């Protein structure tokens, strides 16, 4: 997957985790927890959704790296099996 596909995947998963979020309003570099009042369970659900969508596991110690859209895209890109 290229970065654009990864970004689309992250936004799709975010929409599943937090259906109340207007995906057009997401600021990619800002913390999703602050932007949309997501809690730790939402971030866990995001990590699980990313795994289901990409096959890339996000261990708990790496959650801080996927709390922004940009961070999640970078994380997935660097952990993808090439």
Secondary structure, 3 states (H helix, E strand, C coil): CCHHHHHHHHHHHHHHHCCCCCHHHCCCCCCHHHHHCCCHHHHHHHHHHHHHHHCCCCCHHHHHHHCCHHHHHHHHHHHCCC
